[in-house]
Amino acid sequence: MRLHLRLDLATDPRTAARLLADPAFMLETIEAAGGVDGHVDVTGNPDDSFTVTTRRSLPAGQIPAHLRGFVGTRIDVRQVDAWETPGPGDERAGTVAIDIAGAPVRFTGRTRLWQSAPGTTSVEYDGDLRAAVPLFGAAVEGAAAGAIRDATKVVGRVAADRLRGRSERTLAPDDGPVPAAGPAVDSASGDDQDNTGQIAGGRSGGPPKTDGDGTVTAP
């Protein structure tokens, strides 16, 4: 299955990269999507090349009941976003790989971050989703695509909250605060999808813990 996702953030590309490279922000998106046992590791820095690796567990109840026999009681998800050094206008490209261990499902593709309009930065994911499940592969791919879309929408919602106010002091460019984020747009196999989505869970109790090397784990 071909999967295309686009997230619009109402800020400049440099600020968007800083946000995506913030371990605390990424952990917040995991928790907001209902993930547990979240772990985030960031190497490099947002002004150059950087890689973000996230791990989380999701309840299998988020996939259709007739497919739960393939995944057990929870789904373990590992995602690696590797961003290259920015080019002119702070535009950058990269790669993404998402492995859903319990399915098993893998999504691999290319990423792009660029200023798509004045005051708007778009983050795009485009690649192939494959499920190594005999007979039911297409159904598992469809369920996994829905989970990935929902997770992307949650990133947009958490980013909008951050950009509106809570992190303006650390994320805003020098000339003032950044505006809120725009909606996420996604499609699979060339078809536009509904942009509505529900946040599956809230934050866990207590602040995230940082070990000083760019790694954050849930409390």
C-alpha positions in Angstrom: 0.0 0.0 0.0 1.3 3.5 -0.9 0.9 5.9 2.0 1.2 9.7 1.7 1.0 11.9 4.8 1.4 15.7 5.1 1.4 17.8 8.2 1.2 21.6 8.0 2.8 23.7 10.8 2.2 27.4 11.0 5.9 28.3 11.6 9.2 28.5 9.8 11.2 25.5 8.8 14.0 26.0 11.3 11.5 26.2 14.2 9.7 23.1 12.8 12.9 21.1 12.8 13.7 22.2 16.4 10.3 21.0 17.4 10.6 17.6 15.7 14.1 17.2 17.4 12.7 18.0 20.9 12.7 14.7 22.9 10.1 16.1 25.4 7.8 17.1 22.5 8.0 13.7 20.9 7.3 11.9 24.1 4.2 14.1 24.6 2.9 13.1 21.2 3.4 9.4 22.2 1.4 9.9 25.4 -1.3 11.9 23.7 -1.9 9.1 21.2 -2.4 6.6 24.0 1.1 5.0 23.9 2.7 3.6 26.9 6.4 2.7 27.8 7.4 5.6 25.5 11.1 6.1 24.7 12.7 8.8 22.6 16.3 9.1 21.5 17.6 12.0 19.4 21.1 12.2 17.9 22.6 15.1 16.1 21.0 18.6 16.3 18.2 20.4 14.5 20.6 23.0 12.9 22.4 20.1 11.1 21.4 16.5 10.4 19.6 14.6 13.2 17.8 11.3 13.8 14.8 10.7 16.0 14.0 7.2 17.2 10.8 6.6 19.1 9.5 3.4 20.7 6.0 2.9 22.2 3.5 0.2 23.0 -0.2 0.6 21.9 -3.2 -1.4 23.0 -4.3 -3.9 20.4 -7.9 -2.6 20.9 -7.0 0.2 18.5 -7.2 -2.2 15.5 -10.3 -4.1 14.2 -11.3 -7.0 16.4 -11.1 -9.6 13.6 -7.4 -8.8 13.2 -6.3 -8.9 16.9 -5.4 -12.6 16.7 -2.3 -11.5 14.6 -1.0 -9.0 17.1 -1.7 -10.2 20.6 -2.6 -7.9 23.5 -0.4 -4.9 22.5 1.5 -3.5 19.5 5.1 -2.5 19.8 6.0 0.4 17.4 9.5 1.6 16.5 9.9 4.7 14.3 13.1 6.2 13.0 13.1 9.6 11.3 16.5 10.5 9.8 16.7 14.1 8.7 19.6 15.4 6.4 21.4 18.7 6.7 19.2 21.6 5.7 19.6 23.3 2.3 18.5 26.7 1.0 15.6 28.1 2.9 16.1 25.5 5.6 14.4 22.9 3.4 15.5 19.4 4.2 14.8 15.8 3.2 15.2 12.5 5.0 13.9 8.9 5.5 11.4 7.3 7.7 11.0 3.7 8.8 8.2 2.4 11.0 8.1 -1.2 12.3 5.0 -2.6 14.0 6.4 -5.7 15.6 3.2 -7.5 16.5 1.7 -7.3 13.1 4.3 -7.6 11.5 4.1 -4.4 9.4 6.8 -2.1 8.0 6.5 1.4 6.5 9.5 2.8 4.7 9.7 6.0 2.7 11.1 9.5 2.2 10.4 12.6 4.2 10.5 16.3 3.3 10.3 19.5 5.3 9.9 22.8 3.5 8.2 26.2 3.5 5.0 25.6 1.5 3.6 29.0 2.0 4.5 32.2 3.9 4.5 31.3 7.6 3.7 27.6 6.9 6.1 24.7 7.0 4.9 21.3 5.6 6.3 17.9 6.7 5.6 15.2 4.2 5.9 11.4 4.5 5.7 9.3 1.3 6.4 5.5 1.1 5.2 1.9 1.1 3.4 0.0 3.8 3.7 -3.7 3.8 2.3 -6.5 6.0 4.0 -9.9 6.1 0.7 -11.7 6.9 -0.5 -14.4 4.6 -4.1 -14.0 3.3 -5.0 -11.0 5.5 -2.1 -8.8 4.5 -4.3 -6.1 2.8 -6.6 -5.9 5.9 -3.6 -5.6 8.3 -2.0 -2.9 6.1 -5.3 -0.9 6.1 -5.5 -1.1 9.9 -1.9 -0.1 10.2 -2.3 2.8 7.8 -5.2 4.1 9.9 -3.0 3.9 13.1 -0.2 5.8 11.4 -2.6 8.5 10.1 -4.1 9.0 13.6 -0.6 9.3 15.1 0.3 11.9 12.6 -2.8 13.9 13.4 -1.9 13.8 17.1 1.5 15.2 16.3 -0.2 18.1 14.5 -2.5 18.7 17.5 0.3 18.6 20.1 2.4 20.9 17.8 -0.4 23.4 17.5 -0.7 23.5 21.3 3.1 24.0 21.6 3.3 26.6 18.9 0.4 28.6 20.3 2.0 29.3 23.6 3.4 26.7 26.0 6.9 26.6 24.3 7.1 30.0 22.6 10.1 31.0 24.8 12.2 28.0 23.6 10.8 27.4 20.1 10.0 30.9 18.7 12.4 32.6 16.3 14.1 35.8 17.6 11.5 38.1 15.9 8.6 37.0 18.0 6.2 34.1 18.8 5.1 31.7 16.1 1.4 31.1 15.2 -0.6 27.9 15.6 -0.3 24.8 13.4 -2.6 23.9 10.6 -4.4 20.7 10.0 -2.9 17.5 8.8 -3.6 16.1 5.4 -3.2 12.5 4.5 -3.9 10.0 1.7 -3.4 6.4 0.9 -3.1 4.9 -2.6 -3.8 8.3 -4.1 -7.2 8.9 -2.3 -7.8 11.8 0.1 -8.7 10.8 3.6 -10.8 12.4 6.3 -8.8 14.9 8.4 -10.7 14.3 11.6 -9.3 12.2 14.3 -9.5 11.5 18.0 -6.7 11.6 20.5 -6.6 8.1 22.0 -5.2 8.9 25.4 -3.8 11.6 27.6 -0.5 12.2 29.3 0.8 10.0 32.0 1.4 11.4 35.4 4.5 13.4 36.1 7.0 15.1 33.8 9.2 13.2 31.4 12.6 12.1 32.6 15.8 13.1 30.6 19.1 11.4 31.1 21.1 14.2 29.6 22.1 12.6 26.3 18.9 13.4 24.3 17.0 10.4 25.6 13.6 10.8 27.2 11.5 8.1 28.8 8.0 8.2 30.2 7.7 8.3 34.0 
